[in-house]
Amino acid sequence: MRHDLPQDLPIRRAPESSRPTPPLEPSPIERRRESLAARAIDRRPMPHAPQNRPHQPERPHKAERPSIAPVDQRPRRETVPQQAIGLSLREEERKVLAEVGRFRVVRTSDLAETVYGNRHSRMERDLAFLREKRLIDVHSVNARRDGRGGSVERIEVVSLTKGGQSLVRLTGGLPQDQKLYAGLVKPREVEHDAQIYRAYGKEAERIEQKGGTNLRVKLDFELKSDIQKAIYAERKGNPERGMAEIKQQVAKDFDLPYVNNGIQIPDARIVYDLERSDDRKTDQDGDQGSQSGHEDIEVLTAAYSPGHLRAKSQAGFRVYASSADRASMTAKIEGDHYLMENIMEL
């Protein structure tokens, strides 16, 4: 007997109006808007700063930031050799460094006389010690021949190293306006330059006898630099002025002679202080105070031409020359014997 198997009822399709509407895909424009909105939410500031965050000072406004000092106004860093740090110097050693620094080069024979009282062995030990500490250099150079025959004389001079210059500037106790020098510049002129120290010694004694104190030295290097700066400033300020007129004005400002269309510059100028006497006018506070003075010194040698010798002799400087140079110069200026009257012997 056949039994009919049950069958599922046929599934009828729902009408179109009752079908669920599938979700529509967002358009590219809408996706872009949603992305921008999400970014805006992420950038919103937090309502309260974290309590454990350390306080940081606000950065100053650009106009309020501290300015950096120009290069020429920054404090100069003095470099002293490692061997000289904490070094204890004797009084003679400090005097050697100061004297050599002021005059660039000094003969060892002059140092033995002026600093050590002709105790040569003491001086040699001190120079060896200062040289070991890289504070000085000792040079042996040829003396000038000036046409003379015979063997060449050797002279021994001392100059500062850069480290020695820095040490003297820091601990030398010299006036602030005292310039210091290091090293040799013109080896051929070493003998002449070393004689300036001897001329200074004679003039310094005379200045101190009349009451001069606080002696400072300006070598021709410094004077020439100051004069060139003054000439440049005058030309820049008034370009219409002639060079001869400018030089005359600058020579007057520096109290220097103007001879043969040029400013005569000495080998060295000694500047000093001099107490005012009772008969001089006092200042507004009633104090006598002090005034400054100067003496210009020149060292002549036989290597100078006759014209140069006449110009220097007529400049009014305190002129010095060694005995050997005086003899040679006398032969050069036979017709101007009166010029030799004002040349003093070193």
Buried (B, 14 or more C-beta within 10 A) or exposed (E): EEEEEEEEEEEEEEEEEEEEEEEEEEEEEEEEEEEEEEEEEEEEEEEEEEEEEEEEEEEEEEEEEEEEEEEEEEEEEEEBBEEBEEBEBEEBBBBBBBBBBBBBBBBBBBBBBBBBEEBEEBBBEBBEBBBEBBBBBBBEBEEBEEEEEEEEEEBBBBBBBBBBBBBBBEBBEBEEEBBBBBEBEEEEBBBBBBBBBBBBBBBBEEBEEEEBEEBBBBBBBBBEEBBEEBBEEBEEEEEEEEEEEBBBBBBEEBEBBBBEEEBBBBBBBBBBBBEBEEEEEEEEEEEEEBEEBBBBBBBBBBBBEBEEBBBBBBBBBBBBBBEBBBEBBBEEBEEBEEBBEEBBEB
